[in-house]
Amino acid sequence: MTASEQLGNIMSAQADLMDAIIDILENIQSSLLRSDGAALERYTAREEELLRPFHDLESERVRCVADLGAGDGSMKDLLGHLPESERTAIHALADRMRVSARRIVEVNAQNSVLLGGVQRFVHETLRIVTDDSRRKLVDERV
């Protein structure tokens, strides 16, 4: 297997993982909206399970790009080092990953807003119950 074929396989596996992560993030969002803590816990654990192999694949991808002689590691530079016959497939995978990455950022931003709402709700509920709104609920280091 050539280095460019190996890169294609790695990027394809990464793109598949990204699609699975998007599904999980959307399920997390649904769990937040339904206040389903058990489902949220399951989906969060599954997301963490998928991130490990993704990071491993990213290390392999970086190594493979270096093996192909792409100086700065950019997609533009990489495509310039590939034969024309392999450029199209790698470019398509890069586009697929770029679209998935945008969707991940978008869903994470939406989930962040939802989590902020949950945090405010808990804070206000505790304030009512304890009559102490100055108490910090979340360690800022987390």
TORMAR-950742 format. One line per field, with one value per residue (C-alpha): residue number from 1; z, x, y. Coordinates in pm, 1 decimal, decimal comma. Example, Ala and Ser with C-alpha at 12.3 -4.5 7.8 and 13.67 -1.06 7.14 Angstrom:
BEGIN
resi [1 | 2]
zz [780,0 | 714,0]
xx [1230,0 | 1367,0]
yy [-450,0 | -106,0]
! end
This chain:
BEGIN
resi [1 | 2 | 3 | 4 | 5 | 6 | 7 | 8 | 9 | 10 | 11 | 12 | 13 | 14 | 15 | 16 | 17 | 18 | 19 | 20 | 21 | 22 | 23 | 24 | 25 | 26 | 27 | 28 | 29 | 30 | 31 | 32 | 33 | 34 | 35 | 36 | 37 | 38 | 39 | 40 | 41 | 42 | 43 | 44 | 45 | 46 | 47 | 48 | 49 | 50 | 51 | 52 | 53 | 54 | 55 | 56 | 57 | 58 | 59 | 60 | 61 | 62 | 63 | 64 | 65 | 66 | 67 | 68 | 69 | 70 | 71 | 72 | 73 | 74 | 75 | 76 | 77 | 78 | 79 | 80 | 81 | 82 | 83 | 84 | 85 | 86 | 87 | 88 | 89 | 90 | 91 | 92 | 93 | 94 | 95 | 96 | 97 | 98 | 99 | 100 | 101 | 102 | 103 | 104 | 105 | 106 | 107 | 108 | 109 | 110 | 111 | 112 | 113 | 114 | 115 | 116 | 117 | 118 | 119 | 120 | 121 | 122 | 123 | 124 | 125 | 126 | 127 | 128 | 129 | 130 | 131 | 132 | 133 | 134 | 135 | 136 | 137 | 138 | 139 | 140 | 141 | 142]
zz [0,0 | -94,8 | 153,3 | -25,9 | -12,3 | 356,6 | 402,7 | 223,2 | 451,6 | 761,1 | 648,9 | 557,1 | 903,4 | 1061,4 | 854,0 | 961,4 | 1326,4 | 1284,4 | 1145,7 | 1443,8 | 1681,5 | 1516,5 | 1574,3 | 1938,5 | 1984,9 | 1840,0 | 2080,1 | 2365,3 | 2255,7 | 2253,4 | 2599,9 | 2728,6 | 2587,7 | 2744,9 | 3073,9 | 3036,6 | 3257,9 | 3203,7 | 2825,1 | 2853,8 | 3058,2 | 2804,3 | 2505,7 | 2676,1 | 2758,3 | 2397,6 | 2268,4 | 2484,0 | 2349,9 | 1991,7 | 2058,8 | 2157,8 | 1821,8 | 1642,8 | 1813,3 | 1730,5 | 1365,7 | 1368,3 | 1483,1 | 1201,3 | 951,9 | 1054,6 | 1022,4 | 684,4 | 556,2 | 665,6 | 484,8 | 167,8 | 192,5 | 250,4 | 398,0 | 607,1 | 643,8 | 476,6 | 244,1 | -41,0 | 3,6 | 40,0 | -276,7 | -464,1 | -368,9 | -481,8 | -827,0 | -1009,8 | -988,3 | -606,4 | -555,0 | -617,5 | -356,8 | -88,6 | -166,6 | -136,9 | 199,8 | 321,1 | 218,4 | 394,5 | 711,6 | 686,5 | 662,5 | 955,5 | 1164,6 | 1104,0 | 1211,4 | 1526,4 | 1617,7 | 1549,2 | 1761,7 | 2041,2 | 2046,0 | 2067,8 | 2344,7 | 2531,4 | 2530,7 | 2657,6 | 2933,1 | 3033,9 | 3071,9 | 3284,2 | 3501,6 | 3551,5 | 3639,9 | 3899,3 | 4037,5 | 4074,7 | 4223,3 | 4483,2 | 4551,5 | 4626,7 | 4841,9 | 5029,4 | 5007,1 | 4905,2 | 4546,8 | 4611,0 | 4646,5 | 4349,2 | 4192,8 | 3946,2 | 4005,8 | 3743,9 | 3689,5 | 3533,0]
xx [0,0 | 134,0 | 161,1 | -116,1 | -344,5 | -268,3 | -347,0 | -677,9 | -765,9 | -675,9 | -875,1 | -1172,6 | -1167,9 | -1142,0 | -1433,4 | -1643,6 | -1558,0 | -1645,6 | -1986,9 | -2041,3 | -1935,3 | -2183,4 | -2461,8 | -2360,7 | -2342,1 | -2691,0 | -2809,4 | -2642,4 | -2831,9 | -3158,2 | -3079,8 | -3016,0 | -3345,5 | -3533,2 | -3339,3 | -3248,9 | -2942,3 | -2900,8 | -2895,4 | -2662,2 | -2419,9 | -2429,3 | -2374,1 | -2094,7 | -1914,8 | -1958,4 | -1819,5 | -1509,3 | -1467,5 | -1470,1 | -1229,6 | -945,2 | -922,3 | -975,7 | -669,3 | -469,4 | -572,3 | -477,5 | -126,7 | -104,5 | -235,7 | 25,3 | 300,2 | 170,1 | 153,4 | 515,0 | 612,1 | 457,1 | 685,7 | 424,2 | 644,4 | 403,3 | 142,7 | -126,8 | -376,7 | -267,5 | 95,0 | -0,4 | -208,8 | 85,2 | 291,3 | 34,7 | -9,8 | -312,4 | -490,2 | -484,2 | -552,4 | -924,8 | -991,3 | -778,2 | -933,9 | -1285,1 | -1198,1 | -1051,3 | -1370,4 | -1583,1 | -1376,6 | -1396,0 | -1777,1 | -1794,1 | -1560,4 | -1783,5 | -2088,9 | -1909,9 | -1822,1 | -2180,8 | -2341,8 | -2086,9 | -2171,2 | -2542,4 | -2479,7 | -2272,8 | -2568,6 | -2796,2 | -2550,3 | -2530,5 | -2907,2 | -2893,8 | -2625,1 | -2833,3 | -3137,5 | -2942,6 | -2786,6 | -3121,9 | -3282,7 | -3005,9 | -3030,8 | -3399,6 | -3343,5 | -3038,9 | -3099,4 | -2733,9 | -2668,4 | -2301,2 | -2198,2 | -1994,7 | -2147,6 | -1875,3 | -1504,4 | -1357,7 | -1069,8 | -1309,2]
yy [0,0 | 339,9 | 624,9 | 813,9 | 507,8 | 474,1 | 844,5 | 793,3 | 503,4 | 704,8 | 1008,2 | 790,0 | 630,6 | 977,0 | 1105,4 | 805,9 | 872,1 | 1238,5 | 1142,3 | 912,3 | 1190,7 | 1428,7 | 1175,8 | 1145,6 | 1523,4 | 1555,6 | 1284,9 | 1474,1 | 1783,3 | 1591,2 | 1452,6 | 1804,1 | 1924,8 | 1632,5 | 1658,2 | 1291,2 | 1254,6 | 880,7 | 917,4 | 1215,7 | 1007,5 | 720,4 | 948,6 | 1139,6 | 813,9 | 698,1 | 1027,9 | 983,5 | 629,1 | 759,4 | 1044,4 | 810,4 | 631,9 | 963,0 | 1112,1 | 798,2 | 829,4 | 1197,0 | 1105,5 | 852,8 | 1107,8 | 1365,4 | 1103,6 | 994,1 | 1353,5 | 1400,3 | 1077,6 | 1217,0 | 1518,8 | 1786,6 | 2057,0 | 2260,7 | 1986,9 | 2194,6 | 2030,7 | 2258,6 | 2156,3 | 1790,1 | 1787,7 | 1933,9 | 1627,3 | 1371,3 | 1225,8 | 1365,9 | 1030,8 | 1041,1 | 1411,6 | 1392,4 | 1124,6 | 1293,8 | 1632,0 | 1484,8 | 1328,7 | 1658,3 | 1839,2 | 1578,1 | 1620,2 | 2000,4 | 1990,5 | 1748,4 | 1964,7 | 2267,8 | 2068,8 | 1948,7 | 2308,4 | 2416,5 | 2143,4 | 2194,3 | 2566,3 | 2486,9 | 2234,4 | 2491,7 | 2729,5 | 2451,9 | 2360,8 | 2726,7 | 2727,1 | 2414,0 | 2570,6 | 2886,7 | 2676,9 | 2479,1 | 2796,4 | 2969,8 | 2660,7 | 2633,0 | 3004,9 | 2967,0 | 2659,5 | 2787,9 | 3163,2 | 3200,1 | 3305,8 | 3386,3 | 3024,8 | 2899,1 | 2593,4 | 2504,9 | 2493,5 | 2727,1 | 2484,6 | 2233,3]
! end
